[in-house]
Amino acid sequence: MWDVNELWMQFEIMILNKGESILITFPKQFLIGESCLIIMGELAAEQHAKYILTIEKKKDDVESVLMEHLRINGAYWGLTTLDILGKLSAVDQETVISWVMSCQHESGGFGGNEGHDPHVLYTLSAIQILALFNKIEVLDIEKVSSYVATLQNEDGSFSGDKWGEIDTRFSYVALCSLALLKKLYKINVEKAVRYIVSCKNLDGGFGCTPGAESHAGQIFCCIGALAITGCLHHVDKDLLGWWLCERQVKSGGLNGRPEKLPDVCYSWWVLSSLIMIDRVHWIDKEKLVKFILDCQDKENGGISDRPDDAVDVFHTYFGVAGLSLLEYPGLKAIDPAYALPVDVINRIFLN
């Protein structure tokens, strides 16, 4: 196997006005699919891993305080980033598992931190973290799956918690959670799919509720849910693919809806959706890779929403996950529907 960092590539470039040609050698060639990409820069993998590992130790800094209520989501983002980078072994597994289980509510659901109210979003993160460590069996699966199932409404939609807010995010999260626990039979899947399809718009996209504006984040949730349930035939793949590929702007980055700025997080929401509907070849992958790499803090680690902005664990995860979807060398493959490394998903479903 070639070391991609050792490869060099030569191009013969014609000087148009003079009819002459010169030979130019470019460094750091790597492959994405069948395309050869020349990238100015590379992923600062070691720095990103160190950044993730130091976040937990800085409990008094602004980022930690602001994320206190959704710490379990942050743990999922950080731990999955480490796994994609091949650095999960640097984490104290037992400490993480013990803390995750301390966030469980008597209802069976999980809160964003110890002592917080349960919510389906945090419950999925808990399941995903345990899946990373191959420890789903520490759960009372019947209790957790029953909690998720009770959140389904008569029309097939899902509430996020007992307070009743409805959103297609919660449909995806519930279906993903139950699929990982192998308990989809506990809900009415047909009604769940019907509700998601009712949120489809004339532009091919999906919103948070019927009639709501199409948004890349909601599209991921709806396409992911339909992929998990084997119902992607409800999607107009060409129409949706066109809407999604139009999210790419001149910088190579992706936005969430028309006339908005690009953001690294959409490297996941848009890209994973395009992969699930087999239209990822409609965007410029090379430019997207460059955009993500330009958002790195190469010295201290971490990835930001846009170049030169402050880094955070949220965008670090979605940047690294996006590069994984783009088959950047040295990264573990990630499943576009379940948002977990492919080897983790294979371990769950193939075993």
N, C-alpha and C positions, 0 to 999 in steps of 0.2 A: 504494500500500500504506500502510495506517495505521501510525503509530508506536504500538505498544501501550502504551508508557509515557506517551503523551499522552492516552490515552482515559480518560473518566470515565463512570460509570454511575449513573443515578438510580433509586431504588426508592421507591414510595409505600407507607408502612408504616401500617397501621391500629392505632390505640390502642384495644384491645378494649373496655376498660371504659367509655370515654367516647364511642365512636363517631366519633372524630375521626381525621383522617389527617395525616401530616407527610411532607414530601419530603426524603429524605436522599441526598446525593451521595457516592459512594465513589470513591476514586482507584485507579489502577494496576489496570486490568482487563486480563485476557488470556484467550486462548482455548485450551482443550485439547479436541481433537476438536470436538464440537458444543456443549460446555458452556462457559458463561461462569463463570469463577472469580474470586472476590475474595480476594486473598492479602495478608495483613499482612506485608509484607517482600518482598524480591526476591533473586535470586541474585547474590552478590558475585563475578561472573565474573572481573573483573580481579585481585582479590585471590587467588582460587584459582589462577589461572595463575601469578602471581608466587610463590605458595607452592610449586607444583610445580617451577618453574624454579630455586628456591633450594635445594631438597632436595639436589641433586647436589653443591652447593658445601659442604654441611655434613657432611663425611665422618666427623667425630669426634663427632657428637652421638648421643644414645641411639638414636633411630629408625634412623639409618644403620647403626649397629653391629649392632642387633638384626636388621636385614634383609640383612646382608651375604651370608648363605647363599642368599637368594632375590632377589638384586638384579635379576635379569632379569625376574622377575614384577613387581617394583616399577617397573621401567622401562616395562613394558607398561601398567600402571595409570596411571602419570603421563603417558606419551605419548598414550595414548588419551584421557585427560581433556583434554589440550591440544588434540587434534584436534577433539573434540566442541565445545570452546569456541572453535574457529577460531584457535588460537594455535600450531599445530604448527610454523609457519615460524620461530618464535623459537628453535628447537632447531638445533644444528649437526648436520645429517643425517649427514655423513661420519664424524664422531667417534662417533656412536651406532652406526652400522653396523659400523664397525671394531671397537668394543668387543663388540658382539653376536657377531660372527664369532670373536672371541678366546675366547668361552665354549664353542665347539664342541669336542667330544671326537672322538677318532679313529674312534669307532664310528659317528659320524654324528649322534648326539644332542647336546643342549646341556645344560650345567650351569647352576646358578643364578648362577654368577660364574666368573671366570677360574680355571682349575685345579680346579674342582669336578666331582664325578661327574655323568654325564648322567642325566637323568630326563625322562619324557615330558611332565611338567608344564612344565618349563623349555623343552623343545623347542617346545611350542606357543607359548609367549610369544615365543620368538625368531622364529618364523614370523610371528606377528601383528605384531611390531614392524617386520619387513622389509616386510610387506604395507602398513602405514601409509605407508611411504616409497616404495611401488611398486618395491621392490628384491628381490622374491623370487628373481629370476634370479641373484643372487649366490650362492645356495645350490647345492650339488651335490644336486639334488632326488632323484635316484636313491638316493644314500647316506642322506639324511635319512629318506626314506620307507621305505627298507629297515630302518633302525633301528627305526622305529615299528612296522612290520609284524612284526618278530621278537618283539615283546612280547605278541602275541596267544597265548592259551592254547588248549588243545584244546577246552575247553567254550565258547569264544567270548569269554571275559572277557579283560581286559588287565591285565598287571602294569605297575607304574609304572617299574620299572627291573629290572636283573638280579637284584636281591635277592628279587623275586617277590611283593611286596604287591599284593593284588587289591582293586579298588574301582571302583564305577561312574564315579567321577570320571575314572579313567584310560580307561574305555571312551569317554566323551565326548571327552576330550582327544585320544585317538588318532584317532577318527573325524573330528573337526574338523581336526586337522593334515593328515590324508591328503586330506580334501576340499579344503582350501585349496591343497594341492599337486597336486590332480587325480590322486591315486594310490589311490583307494579300492579299485581292483581288486586291489591287492596283498594284501588280507586277505579273510577269509571274512565278508562283511557279514551274510549270513543268520544265521550262528552268533553274530555280535556282537549282532544284534538279539534273537535268541532268549534270550541271556544277560540282556540288559537287561530284557526282559519277565519273566524269571524272578524279578526283584527287585521286582516289583510287589506291593503289599500289598492287603489287603481294604478298606482305607480309600481306595484309589485312588492313594495315593502310592507312592514308591519309596525303597528303602534302599541302603546301600553294597554289600551282598551279599544273596543270597536270604535272606529271613526277618528282615533287619535293619529297625529302626525307620524309618518314613517321616520324611524331613527335607527342608526346602525346598531346601537346597543340592544334595542328591542328586537331588531331583526335577528341578531345572534341568538337571543333567547328563544324566539319562535322557531327558527331553523334548527337550532340545537334540539329543542323539544320534539320537533317533527322527525329529526334524524334518529333520535333515541327510540321513538315509537314506531319507526319504519314507515312514516307517512309523508315523505318528501314529495310524493306524487301530487300533493295539493299545491305545490309551489310552481309558479311560472318562472322557471329558472333563467330564461333569457331576459325577461323583463326585469326581474330582481337583479340579475347579474349586471345589467346595464346601469341600474340605479346605484349599485355598490361600486362599480368601477369608476363612476363619475365622482366618487368621493376622493379620488386621488388628485392632489393639487400640484402646482409646478415644482414645489420643493421635493416631491416624491412622497410626502406624508399623506395621511388619510384623515378626512374629517367625518363627523357623525351625521351631518345633514347639510343641505346646500347653503353656501355662503358663510360657512363657519371656518375657523382656523383649524389647521391639522393638529392632531394630538397623537402621541405615541400609543395611547391605549386603543385607538382604532386600528392599530396594526394587528390587534387581536380580533376585535369585534367584526371588522369588515373582512379581514383575511380568512378567518375561520369559516365565516359564512360562505365566502366564495369557494373555498375548498369543499365544503359540504355539498354545494350545488354544482361542483365541477366547472367553475368559471374563473378560477384563479389566474389562468393564463391571459385574462383580459386586462390585467394591470401591469405596470412596469415594476417588476420585482427588484431590479437593480437599484432604481431610484428610491424605493421604499427601504431597502437595506441601508443605503447611505443615510437616509433621513434618521433612521433609528440610531445608527452609530454616531451621528452628529449630535444626538441628544445625551450622550454619555458624559459623565464626569470621570475622565480617564485617570485623574490623580487620586481622588477620594472614593470613587465607585458610585454606583447608582445611575439611574436614567431619569430624565425629566420629560415633561409633556412636549416641550419644544426646545430647540437649541438654546443654551445659556440660561435656562430657567433652573429653579431649585429642584433637586432630585427628591424622589420619595419611593417608598417600597411598592406602591400601587403601579407607578409607571415603570419601575424597574422590572417587575414581574411581566407586565404586558409587552415591554420591549423585548425581553429575552424570549418570552413565549412566541412573539411574532417572528423573531429570528429563527426560532425552532421550526415554525410552520414554513418558513422560507428555506429550510434545510441548510442553515448556516453550519459550517463544519465545526465539530467538537461539541455540539449540543445534542442532548437526547431528544428524540421525537416526541411530540405532544399530540394527544388526540383532540381534534377540533371540536368535537361535540361535548366530551366530558371534562375538558380542560385539565387533564391529568396526563402524565407521561404515558406513552403507549405501552411500555412494559408493565406499568401498574394496572392499566385496563385489561391487558392480556392475562395478567395474574388473577384478576377478579373473575373474568368471564370464561377463560379457557380452562381454568382449574375447577 
